[in-house]
Amino acid sequence: MEFGIFVQGYVGKRAETDPLAEHKALMEETEYVIQADKSGFKYAWASEHHFLDEYSHLSANDVFLGYLAHATERIHLGSGIFNPLAPVNHPVKVAEKVAMLDHLSGNRFEFGSGRGAGSHEILGFMPGVTDMNHTKELWEETIAEFPRMWLQDEYQGFTGKHWSLPPRKVLPKPYGPSHPAMWYAAGSPPSYAMAAKKGLGVLGFSVQKVSDMEWVLEQYKTAIVDAEPVGAFVNDNVMVTTTAICAPTHAEAVRIAASGGLHYLPSLVFRYHDTFPRPEGFPVWPETLPEYTEEFVEVLIEEELLICGDPDEVLRQCERWERAGADQLSFGLPVGVPKEETLQTIRLVGEYVIPKIDTDPVHRTSRFRGIG
């Protein structure tokens, strides 16, 4: 199993008391990626969201990743996601960004795509749409065109329902004889199977606990056997996310979790991701979940909804994900936790956990690309 981190420009309530909160949040997250690179993590994923106040201010993630391409050495930098829907980003410009980042990162870029987060975001670009599943049609029309833009000397052009382009040379071409690994941000079980049939890796942001892996893997690993890849190769890989807090002692890790305002992020998730099924009894915005107590944090650990503890405990918790079949475990950093304590988690995981689980510590290039 490989390891990653996920950043999204989370600001939360900090702006209520700090006029520089947005700037600090974005710059802190560059520090987290740089430390993850030094600590042996394989991946760093950066979101693309628009209009989602407090939840995600990382809208121009191509710029963010371009900076990190220069500031890091080995870590693979992924778009989690680039939105390739024509009303949001013209597909050709997405292809150009991917290829440029592949050059700047020295072959370390990973192309994750998706369809946006709920009606507030989608309707900002597509006012009047009444069915949020409309975005699936746009994505399906587009995704197979990216490898053609990258690999054909002169792209043959495209005439579709939602966008078109005459034959043109799409430049630059990716770095190397192939193209970056392709991923899809999936939610429902049918989305996992659809991604597998297209040969795409899955960014599984919807997986909440270890027991969820059963249905994820059943949907994905069964379908990937018969994949007809839209790209030059099959990217057989399921990434899942969870929050992680590691400290020298169990008591300190629990204290950090209980004081970190972790209740606020899931409240914002359901504020904006209105296409997600809302759990029974979950409060409706602007009401939020109550703040976590240390006793509740212990329950989250027991229920495998939170990785939290000293290095030995965190290692055992990560091994549970590995045994369940996760190809990659990516940590959504504990938003609201002070910077130094977040950096501590990254360093401790890098020193005590990753070397015991990840058997490919060099991470020169993607194992799926057949390059280098």
KOLTORZA-399059 format. One record per atom (N, C-alpha, C): residue in three letters; y, x, z. Coordinates in pm, whole numbers, plus 32768, in hexadecimal, padded with zeros to 4 digits. Atoms other than C-alpha are relative to their C-alpha. Layout:
# residues N
alaYXZ
...
//
This chain:
# residues 372
met7F8880548000
met800080008000
met807C80588000
glu7F807FB78007
glu815E80787FAD
glu806C7FB5804F
phe7F9780387FAA
phe82A380398067
phe80867FFC7FB8
gly7F7A800B8038
gly83FE7FC48009
gly805F7FC68066
ile7F9B804B7FB4
ile85417F3E8097
ile804A7FA57FA0
phe7FB88063804F
phe860E7E17801F
phe808B7FEE803A
val7F7780117FD2
val878A7E038034
val80447F947FAD
gln7FC380718044
gln886C7CE17FDB
gln80957FEE801D
gly7F7380117FE2
gly89CB7D1B805C
gly80187F908063
tyr7FF280687F99
tyr899E7C3C818D
tyr80778020805A
val7F897FEE7FAC
val8AE67C108248
val7FF67FAD807F
gly800E80557F8A
gly8A987AEF8333
gly80857FDD803F
lys7F87802A7FB8
lys8B977A99843C
lys805F8073801F
arg7FAE7F8D7FDB
arg8C267BF78455
arg808F7FF47FCE
ala7F7A800C8039
ala8D4E7B9A837A
ala805E7FAF8059
glu7FAB804F7FA7
glu8DCA7AAD848A
glu80528059805D
thr7FBC7FA77FA2
thr8E2E7BD68560
thr802780877FC3
asp7FE77F7D803D
asp8E3B7CFC846D
asp802B7FEC7F6F
pro7FD38014808B
pro8F127CEE8330
pro7FBD805F7F9C
leu80457FA28058
leu8E4B7E1582A4
leu7F697FEA7FFE
ala808F80197FF2
ala8CF87D7482E1
ala7FB680087F7B
glu80447FFD8082
glu8CA37D478171
glu7FEF80907FCF
his80077F74802C
his8CF67EB0811B
his7F99804D8052
lys805C7FB77FAA
lys8C357F358246
lys7F6F7FD97FE1
ala8088802D801C
ala8B047E6181F3
ala7FCA80417F81
leu802D7FC5807F
leu8AF27EE0808D
leu7FE98095800E
met800E7F707FF3
met8B27804B80EC
met7F8C8025805E
glu80727FE77FA8
glu8A2D803A820A
glu7F7C7FF57FB3
glu807D80128049
glu89257FBE8118
glu7FE680737F9F
thr801A7F86804D
thr895980EC8038
thr7FC4806B805B
glu80387F9E7FA2
glu891381C0816D
glu7F6D7FE3801D
tyr808B80237FE5
tyr87D280FF81AD
tyr7FA5802E7F8D
val80517FD68072
val87538145804C
val7FF480987FFC
ile80047F6D8001
ile87B182B48061
ile7FA18033806C
gln805C7FD77F97
gln86F782D281AD
gln7F6F7FDD7FDB
ala80878026802A
ala85CB8216811F
ala7FC980637F9A
asp80287F998061
asp85C283138002
asp7FD0807D804A
lys80257F897FB2
lys85B9843180FD
lys7F817FEA8052
ser806E80207FA6
ser84B2837D81CE
ser7F7F7FDC7FB7
gly807D80128049
gly83B2835180B8
gly7FE17F747FD2
phe801780858038
phe83DC81E4805A
phe7FF7800A7F68
lys80117FFC8092
lys8372819C7EF2
lys806D7FB17FB8
tyr7FA7805B8047
tyr846280807E9C
tyr807A7FDA8053
ala7F8D80457FC7
ala85BD7FFA7EE2
ala80287F937F9E
trp7FDF80748053
trp860A7E9E7E5C
trp80897FCB8027
ala7F7880337FE7
ala876E7E1B7E38
ala80107F797FBC
ser7FF580898033
ser87B97CAA7E0A
ser80757FF17FA0
glu7F8A802F804A
glu88A07C007D13
glu80157F6E8025
his7FDC80897FDD
his89437ACB7DA4
his80967FEC7FE9
his7F748023801B
his8A897A177D5E
his80277F888055
phe7FC1806F7FB8
phe8B6779367E36
phe7FBF7FE28088
leu804B80217F87
leu8A81794C7F69
leu804180438079
asp7FB17FC97F92
asp8B7D798A807F
asp7FA8801C807A
glu80467FCE7F8B
glu8AF47A4B81AB
glu7F71802D7FE0
tyr808D7FE58019
tyr89907A4A811F
tyr7FEA807B7FA8
ser80147F8E805A
ser89B17B407FFD
ser807F80177FB0
his7F887FDB8049
his8AE97BEE7F7B
his7FE2806C7F98
leu80287F998060
leu8A237CDA7E99
leu7FEE7FBF7F77
ser800280438082
ser8A7E7C417D49
ser7FEF80637F8E
ala80067F9C806B
ala8AAE7D787C70
ala7F9B806C8025
asn80647F9F7FD1
asn89667E1E7CCA
asn7FE5806F7F9C
asp800F7F928060
asp89627EE97B88
asp805E80738026
val7FA27F997FD3
val8A967FA57C07
val7FCB8043807E
phe80387FD07F82
phe89FA7FC87D5F
phe7F8B805E7FE5
leu80757FAE801F
leu88B680527CCC
leu8026807D7FB1
gly7FD27F8A8047
gly8973813D7BE5
gly8030806B805F
tyr7FD67FA17F99
tyr8A1581DE7D13
tyr7F87803E8043
leu80757FCF7FB9
leu88C481FB7DBF
leu7FA780577FA9
ala804D7FA98059
ala882482967C8B
ala802B80918011
his7FCD7F787FEB
his890283C47CC9
his7FEC802F8090
ala80027FDC7F73
ala88ED83B87E44
ala7F7280138037
thr808A7FF47FD2
thr876F83B77E5A
thr7FB2805B7FA2
glu80507FA1804E
glu865884967DD8
glu7F7C7FC87FD0
arg808980288023
arg850383EB7DDB
arg7FEA7F6A8001
ile801C808E7FEC
ile851A827F7E40
ile80157FB27F7F
his7FF280568076
his84E6817B7D2E
his80657F93801F
leu7F93805F7FED
leu8617809C7D07
leu7FE47F847FAC
gly8026807A8047
gly85D07F337CAE
gly80687F948008
ser7FAA80767FFF
ser86997E047C4C
ser7FAF7F8E803C
gly804A806B7FBE
gly862E7CF77D38
gly80557F848014
ile80287FF8808C
ile86A27C577C56
ile807880237FA6
phe7F9B801A8066
phe87697C737B13
phe7FE57F747FCC
asn800E80878035
asn87A77B0E7AA1
asn801580047F69
pro7FF57FF18091
pro875E7B087929
pro801E7F7E7FB6
leu7FE1807F8041
leu87C4799F78E7
leu8083800E7FB5
ala7F8D7FE78057
ala88BC799B77C8
ala80867FD0803B
pro7F7F80287FC8
pro89CB78CF787F
pro8030805A8072
val7FDD7FA77F92
val89C479D0799A
val8019808D7FCD
asn7FF57F7A8039
asn89877B1D78E8
asn7FBE7FFD7F76
his803E80008085
his89507B427772
his7F87805D8002
pro807A7FAE7FFB
pro87EB7BC57743
pro8010808D7FC9
val7FEE7F7A8037
val885B7CE9766B
val8046805A8066
lys7FBB7FAF7F9C
lys89477D60777C
lys7FA480228075
val80647FE07F9A
val882A7D487877
val7FA780727FD0
ala80547F968038
ala874E7E1D7791
ala804980868002
glu7FB27F847FFF
glu88647F1E7774
glu800D8039808D
lys7FF47FD27F76
lys88957F2E78EE
lys7F7D803F8030
val80827FCD7FD6
val87217F5F7929
val7FE8808B7FC7
ala80167F7F8040
ala8709807B782E
ala805E806B8037
met7FA17F9F7FCA
met8844812378B2
met7FD7802D808B
leu802B7FDC7F7A
leu87C581167A19
leu7F8080537FFC
asp80787FAE800F
asp867981A479A2
asp802680927FE5
his7FCF7F788019
his873782D5791E
his803F803B807E
leu7FB57FCB7F8E
leu881B82FB7A4B
leu7FA680208076
ser805B7FEB7F91
ser86FA82E47B3F
ser7F9280647FE0
gly806A7FA38026
gly861B83D47A7E
gly7F787FBE7FFF
asn808080438011
asn850D82D57A30
asn7FD17FB8807F
arg8027803F7F81
arg8515822D7B87
arg80267F6E8008
phe7FD0808A7FF7
phe859880D57B2B
phe7F907F9B7FEA
glu8062806E8009
glu84CC7F947B57
glu804F7F7F7FE4
phe7FB68076802F
phe85397E557AA3
phe7FC47F808039
gly802580827FCB
gly851A7D1E7B78
gly805E7F967FCB
ser7FAF806E8033
ser85907BD57AE6
ser7FDF7F81804C
gly801480807FBE
gly85B07A717B64
gly80647F9B7FCE
arg7FB480708039
arg866D792C7B41
arg80717FCE805A
gly7F91802C7FAC
gly8770791A7C58
gly7FD07FB6807B
ala802480327F7C
ala877A78827DB2
ala80427F79801C
gly7FD280837FD8
gly87AC770D7DCC
gly80767FCC7FB1
ser7F9D80468052
ser88A876167D46
ser808C803B800D
his7F787FCD7FEF
his89E376B57DDB
his801A80747FA0
glu7FF27F8E805A
glu89AA77F37D13
glu7FF07FD57F6E
ile801F8025808B
ile891377597BD9
ile806F7FAB7FC3
leu7F9A80598038
leu8A1B764A7BB0
leu808680457FEE
gly7F877FB3801B
gly8B2D77507BC1
gly800680307F70
phe80077FD2808B
phe8AB877C87A6B
phe7FD77F927F9F
met8032806B8056
met8A18768B79E6
met80257F78803A
pro7FD780807FC5
pro8AE975667A60
pro7FC77F8B7FB0
gly803780768042
gly8A5174157A16
gly7F697FFC7FFB
val809280007FFD
val88E674827A2E
val7FD07FAE8077
thr803180587F95
thr882A737E7AFA
thr7F7680288032
asp80877FD47FDA
asp86D074207B03
asp800080988007
met7FFB7F6F7FF1
met86C375807B92
met7F8D80457FB7
asn806D7FC4804E
asn857975B87AD9
asn802A801F7F71
his7FCC7FE08085
his864F75C9799E
his800880977FEB
thr7FF47F6E800E
thr8678773C79E8
thr7F7E80407FD3
lys80817FC8802B
lys8504777479AD
lys7FF980087F68
glu800180028092
glu853077147840
glu805180757FC7
leu7FAD7F91802F
leu864778147814
leu7FBA80868017
trp80447F837FE0
trp8580792778C1
trp7F8980167FA4
glu80777FF58056
glu844278DF77FC
glu802780267F72
glu7FD57FE28088
glu850378EF76B6
glu802780937FF0
thr7FC07F7D8007
thr85927A43770C
thr7FA780768024
ile803E7F8D7FBF
ile84A07B1B77D2
ile7FB4805A7F9E
ala804F7FAE805D
ala83C37B8F76B0
ala805680507F9F
glu7FA97FB9805E
glu84F17C0575E9
glu8029808B8032
phe7FD07F807FCC
phe85457D2676D2
phe7FAE80767FCC
pro80497F8D8038
pro84247E0E766B
pro801D80167F6C
arg7FE07FF1808E
arg847A7DC974FF
arg808780467FEF
met7F7E7FBE8008
met85E47E2A7539
met7FF58094801F
trp800F7F757FD7
trp85737F6C75E4
trp7FAE80547F9F
leu80627FB1804A
leu84577FD57500
leu80127FFC7F69
gln7FE680038090
gln84C07F6673A2
gln807A80567FE1
asp7F8F7FAA8025
asp85A0806572F7
asp807B7FAA7FE6
glu7F988067800F
glu86737F46727A
glu7FC27F7C802B
tyr803380807FCD
tyr863A7E09733F
tyr80067F987F91
gln800E805E806E
gln85C47CFC7252
gln805E7F898006
gly7FA880727FEE
gly86B87C0072DF
gly7FB67F898038
phe803C80747FBD
phe867D7AB17380
phe80567F857FE6
thr7FBD8082800B
thr86D37946733E
thr7FB57F9E8058
gly8041805A7FA3
gly868478647461
gly80567F87801C
lys7FB7807A7FDB
lys86F877227502
lys807E8021804F
his7F947FE57FA0
his87DC77CB7600
his8052807D7FDF
trp7FB27F8C8029
trp88497913755E
trp7FC480377F7F
ser802F7FC3807D
ser882D79D7741C
ser804880847FE9
leu7FC67F7E8022
leu88737B2F738E
leu7FC9802A7F78
pro80337FCA807E
pro885F7BBD722D
pro7FBF80888017
pro803D7F7B7FEE
pro87987D0171F6
pro806A80688024
arg7FA57F997FD1
arg88417E1B72B2
arg7FB1806E8047
lys80387F987FAC
lys87EF7F6B7350
lys80347FED808E
val7FDB80137F74
val87ED7F2B74C6
val7FF580888045
leu7FF87F787FCE
leu885B806E756D
leu803E8004808C
pro80647F98801B
pro880B813B7631
pro7F737FC88007
lys808C801D7FEB
lys86938132761A
lys7FDA8034808B
pro802A7FCB7F7D
pro85D981657764
pro7FDA80937FF9
tyr80217F737FF4
tyr859082C477DC
tyr7F6980107FFC
gly808F7FED800B
gly843683267764
gly7FC47FA77F94
pro803F80478070
pro833A82937671
pro7FE47F6E801A
ser801F808C7FE3
ser831181447724
ser807E7FBB8032
his7F8C80447FC7
his83F6806677F2
his7FE67FE98094
pro801480167F71
pro842E80197964
pro7F9C7F90801C
ala805A806A7FD4
ala832A7F4D7A1C
ala804E7F7F8012
met7FC080837FFD
met83787DD87A0F
met7FC57FAC8071
trp802680527F8C
trp836F7CEC7B3B
trp80437F787FF6
tyr7FC780877FFB
tyr83B57B7D7B80
tyr80067FD28091
ala7FF080367F79
ala843D7AE17CC0
ala7FC27F758004
ala804E807C8001
ala833C79CF7D03
ala80067FBC8088
gly8002804F7F86
gly833678B77E01
gly7F7F7FB3800E
ser807380587FF3
ser822F77AD7DCA
ser7F8280407FC8
pro807E7FCA8038
pro80BC77F37D84
pro7FFA7FFF7F68
pro80037FFA8092
pro80DF778F7C14
pro805580717FC7
ser7FAB7F938030
ser81F478947BF0
ser7FB780858006
tyr804F7F857FF7
tyr810A79A77C65
tyr7F9F800A7F8B
ala80608000806E
ala800579427B65
ala804780147F7A
met7FB47FF0807C
met810B79287A51
met802980917FEC
ala7FD87F74800A
ala818E7A857A9E
ala7F8980587FDC
ala80777FB0801C
ala802E7B127A9D
ala7FD57FF47F6F
lys802A8014808B
lys7FDD7A7A794B
lys805A804D7FA0
lys7FA37FB38054
lys810F7B2B78BF
lys7FFA8096801F
gly800E7F737FDD
gly80A57C76795E
gly806F80368056
leu7F8E7FD77FAE
leu81CC7C7D7A4E
leu7FD680148091
gly800C7FF77F70
gly81D07CFF7BB0
gly804F7F908041
val7FBE806E7FB9
val823F7C017CB4
val805080358075
leu7FAD7FEB7F8A
leu835F7C1D7DA8
leu7FEF7F848056
gly802880757FB3
gly82D37B377EB2
gly80597FE78077
phe7FA3801A7F92
phe84027AD87F7D
phe7FD87F858052
ser8027807B7FBB
ser835679917FE0
ser7F8F80158064
val80717FE87FA6
val82367A3480A0
val8037801B808C
gln7FC67FF77F7A
gln82847A028211
gln7FA780478064
lys805B7FC87F9D
lys814D7A7982C9
lys7F81802F7FBB
val80767FC2803B
val80077B348292
val7FA27F987FC6
ser805E80658030
ser7F3A79F7826C
ser802B7FC27F7B
asp7FD280338082
asp801479938142
asp7FC680517F8C
met80317FAB806C
met7F797AB3807F
met7F897FC37FB8
glu807A8036803C
glu7E3C79EC8040
glu801E7FB17F81
trp7FE380508078
trp7ED778F07F54
trp804D804F7F98
val7FB97FAB805E
val7FBE79F47EBB
val7F9E804E7FAA
leu805E7FAB8049
leu7EA27ADB7E5E
leu7FA17FAF7FAA
glu805980548050
glu7DC179C17DEA
glu80427FD77F7E
gln7FB8802A8078
gln7EC979457CF8
gln801A80757FA2
tyr7FD27F8F8052
tyr7F367A9C7C82
tyr7F8D80557FCB
lys80677FA18029
lys7E047B7D7C7E
lys7F997FC27FA3
thr805B8043805E
thr7D2F7A787BCE
thr803D7FFB7F75
ala7FBF800F8083
ala7E2E7A457AB9
ala801B80867FBE
ile7FDA7F7F803B
ile7E857BB67A88
ile7F8F803B7FAD
val80747FCC804B
val7D257BFC7A06
val800D7FE07F6C
asp7FF3802C808A
asp7D757B3B78C9
asp809080077FCF
ala7F737FF78024
ala7EDF7BA578AD
ala801480237F6D
glu7FCF7FDC8085
glu7F8A7BAD775C
glu808F80318015
pro7F7E7FCE7FD1
pro80AB7C9177BB
pro806F7FEF7F9A
val7F8B800A8057
val82037C4E772E
val8036808B7FE2
gly7FD27F778015
gly82467DC37750
gly7F9280597FCB
ala805D7F9E8037
ala818F7F0076F3
ala7F8880178059
phe806D7FEA7FA2
phe80A97EF57824
phe80027F948069
val800C805E7F91
val80307E1F7944
val802E80438080
asn7FD27FD07F7E
asn80E37E4F7A90
asn7FBB7FAD806C
asp8052804A7FA0
asp7FD27DD97B80
asp802D8025808C
asn7FC37FD77F82
asn809B7DDB7CC1
asn80417F888044
val7FC3806B7FB0
val80F57CE17DD2
val804E80408072
met7FAA7FD37F93
met821C7D3A7EB1
met801C7F89805B
val7FDB80687F9F
val82577C727FEF
val8068803A805F
thr7F947FD57FA7
thr837A7C7F80E1
thr7FEA7FCD808D
thr7FFD80297F75
thr83947C708258
thr806D80508045
thr7F9E7FB67FB1
thr84917CD9835D
thr7FB98062805B
ala803F7F9A7FAD
ala84457E16841C
ala80668040805D
ile7FB07FB77F9C
ile84D27EB28559
ile7FA2805E8049
cys80527F9B7FBD
cys843F7FF685DE
cys805A8052805C
ala7FB47FB47F9C
ala84B680A98717
ala7F9D8056804F
pro805C7FA97FB4
pro842881B68800
pro7FA47FB2805E
thr8053804F7FA6
thr83A580A688ED
thr7FFE7F6E7FD3
his800B808E801E
his83307F3F88CB
his80767FB3803A
ala7F94804A7FBE
ala84347EC689C3
ala808480117FB7
glu7F837FEA8048
glu85517F658903
glu80017FB57F7B
ala80078047807F
ala84DA7ED287B7
ala80177F6A8014
val7FEE808F7FE5
val84C77D74884E
val80907FE38027
arg7F7280137FDB
arg86217D9D88EA
arg805880007F85
ile7FB17FF9807A
ile86B07E028798
ile7FF17F7E7FAF
ala8018807A804D
ala860D7CD686EE
ala80457F88803E
ala7FC780747FBC
ala86857BDF87F4
ala80987FFF7FFD
ser7F6E7FF87FFE
ser87EC7C5C87E8
ser803D800E7F74
gly7FD17FE28087
gly88047C81866D
gly802E7F897FAE
gly7FD58075804C
gly885F7B1E860A
gly7FA27FDC7F8D
leu80608016806D
leu87207AFC853C
leu7FEF7F6D7FDC
his800E8090801C
his872C79808555
his805C7FD27F8F
tyr7F988031805B
tyr885A796C846E
tyr7FD6800C7F6D
leu80287FED808B
leu87BD79F3832E
leu7FAA7F8C7FCC
pro804D80718036
pro86AE78E48309
pro80537F807FF6
ser7FA78074800B
ser87BD77E0834B
ser804F80067F7E
leu7FB87FF0807E
leu8883786F8226
leu7FA37FF07F88
val80608012806D
val87487877814F
val7FFB7F6D7FD8
phe800D808E8021
phe872876FE8167
phe80877FBD7FE9
arg7F7C8031802A
arg889F76D18143
arg800C80087F6A
tyr7FEC7FE8808E
tyr888E775D7FE3
tyr7F847FE77FAA
his807C8011804F
his872177557F71
his7FCE7F718011
asp8026808B7FEC
asp871275DD7F5D
asp7F897FD57FAC
thr807B801E8048
thr85EC75ED7E6C
thr7F8580268053
phe806F7FE07FA7
phe8513767B7F87
phe7FDB7F858053
pro8024806D7FA4
pro844A7579804C
pro802C8020808E
arg7FCC7FE97F79
arg84F57555819D
arg7F937FE28067
pro8065801B7F98
pro8405757B82C4
pro80277F888055
glu7FE780757FAD
glu83E174468399
glu804B8028807F
gly7FB17FE67F89
gly84E6744184AC
gly8067806E7FF1
phe7F9F7F938013
phe85B3755D8414
phe808C7FC47FF8
pro7F7A803B7FFD
pro8727751F8458
pro804580027F78
val7FB4800C807C
val880C74B1833D
val808A803E8015
trp7F807FBC7FF6
trp893E758A82FF
trp80717F9B800D
pro7FDD7F827FBD
pro8A3775BA83A6
pro7FB8801B8085
glu80507FE17F89
glu8943759D84C8
glu7FA480757FE1
thr80547F8A8015
thr888076E184F3
thr7F8F80038066
leu80677FE87F9D
leu8747775185A1
leu803E8039807F
pro7FCC7FC27F85
pro877E77AF870F
pro7FE780968000
glu80127F707FF6
glu87A2791E8764
glu7F77801F803C
tyr80857FD87FD2
tyr865B79D3879F
tyr8008803C808C
thr80127FBE7F7E
thr85F37A2E8900
thr7F94806B7FF2
glu80697F9B8003
glu85137B538952
glu7F767FBE8000
glu807F80487FFE
glu83FD7A58899A
glu7FDE7FCB7F76
phe801980348086
phe842679BD8841
phe7FDF80727F9F
val80217F8D8053
val84237B15879F
val7F6D80258011
glu808E7FE47FE7
glu82D17B518844
glu7FA67F9C7FB6
val804D8065804A
val82567A0C87A9
val7FFF80217F6B
leu7FF97FDB808D
leu82CF7A7A8650
leu7FA380757FE1
ile805A7F8F8013
ile82127BC18679
ile7F6F7FD18001
glu808980327FF3
glu80D67B0D86E8
glu7FD77FAF7F85
glu801C80548074
glu80EE7A1C85C1
glu800C804E7F7C
glu7FF57FA78074
glu811E7B4384D2
glu80717FD77FA2
leu7F898024804C
leu82737AC48465
leu806C806C800A
leu7FA07F957FEB
leu83277C0184D4
leu7FB580808021
ile80347F7C7FDB
ile82C87D7184D5
ile8060803B8065
cys7FA77FD67F94
cys834F7DF2861C
cys7FAF8047806C
gly80437FB97F95
gly82EC7EF6871B
gly801780957FF8
asp7FF87F6F8008
asp82BA80678757
asp7FB3802D7F83
pro803F7FD5807D
pro823481408638
pro7F6B7FDE7FF4
asp808E80208007
asp80C5810B8691
asp7FEB7F6A7FE5
glu800B80908016
glu80F47F9286A1
glu80287FDC7F71
val7FD3801E8087
val81B47F8A855B
val7F98802E7F9A
leu806B7FD18059
leu80A2805884B5
leu7F907F987FFA
arg806D80637FFF
arg7F987F5B8522
arg802B7F807FBA
gln7FCF807A8042
gln80717E3984AC
gln800480127F69
cys7FFD7FE58090
cys80A37EDB8357
cys7F7280077FC7
glu808A7FF9802E
glu7F2F7F20833C
glu7FC57F767FEB
arg802D808A8016
arg7EF47DA9835D
arg80287FD07F74
trp7FD480248086
trp7FC17D758220
trp7FAE80497F96
glu80517FB2805F
glu7F007E8A8174
glu7F757FC37FF1
arg8086803C8006
arg7DB07DED81CE
arg80037F797FBA
ala7FF380828042
ala7E2F7C9D8152
ala8011800C7F69
gly7FFB7FEA8090
gly7E647D397FFC
gly808980157FC4
ala7F7A7FE88038
ala7FDB7D717FDC
ala800380887FBA
asp7FEF7F818046
asp80277E7B7ED7
asp807A804B8033
gln7F847FC37FCF
gln81827EB77F64
gln80397FAA806F
leu7FBE80447F92
leu82267E5C80AE
leu8090802F8003
ser7F727FDF8007
ser839F7E4F8095
ser80487FC08076
phe7FBE802F7F88
phe84767E3081CA
phe808A7FC87FDF
gly7F7B80377FFD
gly85967D3F81C5
gly804080308081
leu7FCA7FBF7F89
leu86717E0282B3
leu80397F9A8060
pro7FDA80647F9C
pro86C37D5083F9
pro80977FEF8009
val7F7080158009
val881B7CCF83A9
val80387FD98089
gly7FC380177F7E
gly89017CC884D4
gly7FE1806E8064
val80237F8E7FA9
val885A7DF88572
val805F80747FE1
pro7FA47F908019
pro89487F20859F
pro7FC580687FA3
lys802A7FA08067
lys893C802C8493
lys7FA2806A8037
glu80517F917FCD
glu88AE8141856D
glu7F737FD28023
glu808580317FDD
glu878F806785E2
glu7FB07FDE7F81
thr80448017807F
thr873F8003847B
thr7FD280857FC4
leu80287F7B8031
leu874081718411
leu7F8C80388052
gln806F7FD47FAA
gln865A81B68539
gln7F7E7FC37FCF
thr807980408035
thr856080B984B2
thr7FCF80477F82
ile80277FC0807E
ile8564815C835B
ile7FC4808A801B
arg80327F787FE3
arg853682BA83EB
arg7F787FFC8044
leu807E80067FB8
leu841D825884D8
leu7F8E7FD17FA7
val8067802E805E
val835F819783CD
val7FDC80717FA0
gly80197F91805C
gly838882BF82E3
gly7FB08070803F
glu80447F917FBE
glu830A83B683E5
glu7F747FDC802F
tyr807E80207FBC
tyr81ED82F9848B
tyr7FA77F9B7FB5
val804D806C803E
val817F81DA83A9
val7FDB801F7F6F
ile80197FED808E
ile81A582298238
ile7F99806D7FE3
pro80637F988020
pro80E08373823E
pro7F6F7FD58019
lys8088802C7FDF
lys7FB182BA82CE
lys7FCE7F927FA4
ile802880708055
ile7FAF81A381C9
ile8016801C7F6D
asp7FE27FE6808D
asp805682108085
asp7FC080837FD5
thr804C7F898029
thr7F6C83027FD6
thr803E804A7F8B
asp7FBC7FBE8070
asp806283607EC2
asp808E8022802A
pro7F7D7FE77FC5
pro818484037F79
pro8067803D7FA2
val7FA17FBB8057
val822184B57E4F
val805B7F9D7FB8
his7FB2806A803F
his8290837C7D91
his805880337F8E
arg7FAE7FC9806D
arg8302843B7C60
arg80267F957F9C
thr7FE7806D805F
thr82E083157B71
thr7FA97F8B8026
ser805180757FE4
ser824F81BA7B73
ser7F7180187FD4
arg808C7FEC8021
arg80D381C17B77
arg7FD47FA77F8D
phe802580608067
phe80D580A97A74
phe803280297F76
arg7FBC7FE5807F
arg819D81527964
arg7FB9806A7FAC
gly80467F9A804C
gly80B5826B78FE
gly805A80707FD2
ile7FA17F968024
ile81D7836078FA
ile800380668071
gly7FF07F997F9A
gly81D284A979B3
gly7F9380018068
//
